[in-house]
Amino acid sequence: MAEITKRLIHEMYMKLVHLNEQKAGADLQAFFAQASAEKLPLLPKNLTSIHVIHCIGNHEPINNTSIAQKMSLSKANITKISSKLLKEGLIKRFQLTDNKKEVFFRLTPAGKEVFALHEKLHKKKEQLFYQLLDRYTEAEQAIVLRFLQELTDQLVEELPEARRECDSQP
C-alpha cells in the first residue's frame, strides 16, 4: 500500500509541475492583458524580468549580487536582465555617495507601474492560495510545509547553479 501511495504522490507531483508550467504561461498572458487594459507604456518581455522588477521594488536600493541571491539566479543572468531593463527605462542605476564601487538599482516611474500591477495580481493569487490552505488543519499544514521544505532542499542540491547561489547567502 505504501508503494502505491508513493507512486500516486509522484504522479500528482509530476502533474503539478506540468500544470505549473502551463499556468506560468497563462499568468504571463493575463499580466500582459491587464497591463494593456491599464495602458502601461513599458513592459518587460518575460516573466523573469517582471520578477526582477518585483525584487527591486521590494528591496530598493539593491545591488546585482543581492538580486541574484534573493532570486536564486546567477549574477551573470541578473546583469543581462538588468541591462535590458535599463535600456527599456524600467530601472535606473546609481552609486551611493559613500560607496562609488558598487552599483545599485531603483525602479523608474514606469518600473513602479509594472511593480504595482504585478503586486496586485500576486496578492490575488496569494489570497486564493491561502483559501486552499485554510481547508487543512494546522498539523496538516505543518506536514505540507515540511514536505515542501525538503523538496526544495532536494531540488537545490540537484541544481548546481541554485546550490552555488544558496551557499553564498549569509
N, C-alpha and C positions, 0 to 999 in steps of 0.2 A: 504494500500500500504506500509506503514512504517513497519508493522509487516512482510510482505513478504520480504522486503529488509533486515530486521534484520535476518530473518531465512536464507536467501541466504548468508549473510555475515558470519553467524555462520557456515553454511555448508562449505563455502570456507575456513574458518579458520581451521576447523577440517581436511579438505583435505590437507591444507598446513602443519599442524602438522604431519600427517601421511607421506606425501611426504618428509618432512624434515628428519624424522627418516630413511626412505629408503635411502635418499641422503647421510646421515651421513655414513651409511654402505658402500655405493658406493665410497664416498670420501676416506674412510679409505683404501679400496682396491686399489684405484688409488694411494694413498700415498705409500702403500707398493710396488706396481708395479714400481712406479717411483724410489723408494729407491733401489729396486732390480736392476733396469736398471743402476742406478748410483753407484751400488756396495757398498752401505753403509753397513759397517760390523755390526753395532749395531742398533737395533730398539726397541722402547718400544712396548709392546703388545697391547695397546689400545689407543683410541683417547684422553682420559683424560690425560694420561701420556704424550702424544705428546703436549697437551695444557699446561701442567705444564712446560715442557721444553721450550715452546714458552714464557711463562710468565717469567721464569727465564732469558731467553735470552734477553728479552726486558727490564728487570729491575735489572739485576745483579749488585752488590751483593744484594740478597734479602733473607729475613728470612721466616720461615714457616708461621707465622701469616700474613705477607703481601701477600704471595701467596694465602692463604685461602681467604683473603678479596678481592683481585683482581679477583679471580675466583668464588667467592660466593660458596665456598665449606668449609666443616668443617676442623679445624686444624688436627683432627684425620685422616681424609681422606688424607690430604696433607702429613702427617707424613708417612702413609702407602705407598703412591705413591713415595715419595722421598726416602724411604728406598729401594724400588725396583730399582729406577733409580740409586741410589748409587751403589748397587750390580751389576747392568748392566754396570757400568762405564760411564754413560751418564752425571752425575753431580758429583760435589765434594763439600764437606762441609768444612767450615773453620770458625775461630773466628777472630774478629778484635782485634788488639793489645790493644786497649783501652776498649774493652768490651768482657771479657772472658766468660760472662754468656750466650750470645746469639750466636746461630749458623746461619750462612749464607750459601747460595748456589751460585755456579757458574757452568757454563757448562764446560765439558771436551771438548777436540777436537772432539770426537765422538758426543757429545751432540750438538756441534756447527754445525756439518754436518746435523743432524736431524733438528735443528732450521732453518738452511738456506733453506733446502728443503721445510719445512712447510711454511716458509715465502714466498718463490717463488710461491707455489701453492695458498697460501692465497691471494697474490697480484693479481693473475689471476682471482680468484673468485670475489675479490673486484671490479676489473675493469668491470666485467660482471654486477655486481650489480649496479654500477654507470651508466652504459649504460641503464639499466632498469629505473632508477630514472630520467634520462635525458628525458624520454618520458612525464614527468609531469612538470607542471609549478611550480614555487617556492611556490605559495599559496597551491597547491595540495600537494607538498612535506611537507609543514608545517602541514597540516592536517594528513598526514601519520605519521609524527614524533610524533605529539601529541597522536594519537591513539596508536602507539607502546609504548610510554612512559607510558600511562595509563594502557595498557595491561600488561606491565612489572611490574608496581607497584602492580597491582591486583594479578599477579602470585606470586610475592614476599610475599604478605600478605597471600596467600594460602599455602605457603611452610614454615613451622616453621624454618627449618634449614637456608634457604635463608634469612628469616626475621632476625634471630639472627645475621647472618654474616653482613647484611646491617646495622643493628642497631649498631654494634660495630665499623663501619667505622667512621672516623672523619668527 
